[in-house]
Amino acid sequence: MLGVEYMYFAGPFLNRMHFICLDALSNFPYVVEMGSTTSETTIKALQTIFAIEGLPETLVSDNGSQFSSSVFAEFCHELGIVHIKTAPFHPASNGEAERMVRTFKTAIQKQISEGVNERDALLTFLTSYRSTPNVTGKSPSELLHGRPMCSLLSQLKPMSKPDIKTVSAKFHPEQQVFIRNYARGPKWITGVVQTKIGRKMYQVKTSKGTVRRHQNQMRGVLSSKEFDAGQRLIDNTRTTSPQLEVDNRPSTSVPPQSILKPIELRRSTRPSKPTVRFQSTETLRNRRR
C-alpha cells in the first residue's frame, strides 16, 4: 500500500499532458500520458495505479479544477483517502512533484535530442529512475516493493537469490522409465531421462523423439531386464492390438506386467426381463377378445 502520493500535471509537454504520481516514501514515479485533464480521466489514471500498488492513505495535489471538483472529492471519500490540497499560489508546498517534473522533462528532452522516440525515452527514464539507488542506498523500486528491480545493469552481476527448499529428484539422468504416451500406439512407452526441467518436469528421450513429462506421468523401472521386457510387451501390442488397460498407480517402480494388463470383461448374471412395449387401449381390448 502507498502512503502519501503526490500528484501533478506536467505540460503541455511534447504536445500532450503528463500526469505524474510520486510516492513520498520511496520516490517511485508513475507517468501517465493524458488526452485531457478532467476529473474523470484523472480518476481513471489513478484507478490504474491503485490496481497495481494498492490504495494510498493520502493524496497531495495543487488546487487544479480536476482536483477541486465534487467528483474527485467523492472518489476520495468512497475509497477512504485523505486528499490534501496545497496553499494557493505556493508551488513549493508540492515541491516533491515539482522537482520530479523538472527531472522528467530534462531526461526526456535529452534522449529525444539523441534521436530516441518519445515512447522509448519515457520507458528508459522510468526504468532508470526506479532502479537507481538514492541517498538511502536503495532504489525507489526496492523501497516500495521490498526487493531490487531487475534491469540490464543487474544482469551483469546477478542478484543473490534467497535459499529455496530443494526438492529431491524423483528420477535422475540416464534412468530408464515408462512414460505416458499421448500419440498413437500404446498408452505407456519406454524412454530414458535426459535432464530435469524445473522442479517436477523431465526431458525424456524415446523412440518417438524427445518429450517433456511431469513426474506424475512417469513410472520407474527396477532393472534393464524389466525395461527390455516392458519394451517387448509394448511392441507386441502394436501387432496383436488387444484391448488393454493402464494401471495408474502412483508407485515409481511398477513391473511391466502390472503396467499393461488385459481387461477381464464382466458379464451380468441377472435374468433379463421381456421388453414391455407401449400398446394402445384398443389393441389390448382386441387381444382380450
SULLIN-V622384 format. One record per run of one state. SS is the DSSP state (H for helix, E for strand, L for the rest). FROM is the first residue (numbers start at 0). LEN is the number of residues. If there is no record, write none. Layout:
ss=SS from=FROM len=LEN
ss=SS from=FROM len=LEN
This chain:
ss=L from=0 len=3
ss=E from=3 len=10
ss=L from=13 len=2
ss=E from=15 len=8
ss=L from=23 len=5
ss=E from=28 len=6
ss=L from=34 len=4
ss=H from=38 len=15
ss=L from=53 len=4
ss=E from=57 len=4
ss=L from=61 len=3
ss=H from=64 len=4
ss=L from=68 len=1
ss=H from=69 len=10
ss=L from=79 len=2
ss=E from=81 len=4
ss=L from=85 len=5
ss=H from=90 len=23
ss=L from=113 len=4
ss=H from=117 len=14
ss=L from=131 len=1
ss=E from=132 len=1
ss=L from=133 len=5
ss=E from=138 len=1
ss=H from=139 len=6
ss=L from=145 len=6
ss=H from=151 len=5
ss=L from=156 len=19
ss=E from=175 len=5
ss=L from=180 len=7
ss=E from=187 len=10
ss=L from=197 len=3
ss=E from=200 len=6
ss=L from=206 len=2
ss=E from=208 len=6
ss=H from=214 len=3
ss=E from=217 len=3
ss=L from=220 len=3
ss=H from=223 len=17
ss=L from=240 len=3
ss=E from=243 len=3
ss=L from=246 len=6
ss=E from=252 len=1
ss=L from=253 len=2
ss=H from=255 len=4
ss=E from=259 len=3
ss=L from=262 len=18
ss=H from=280 len=8
ss=L from=288 len=1
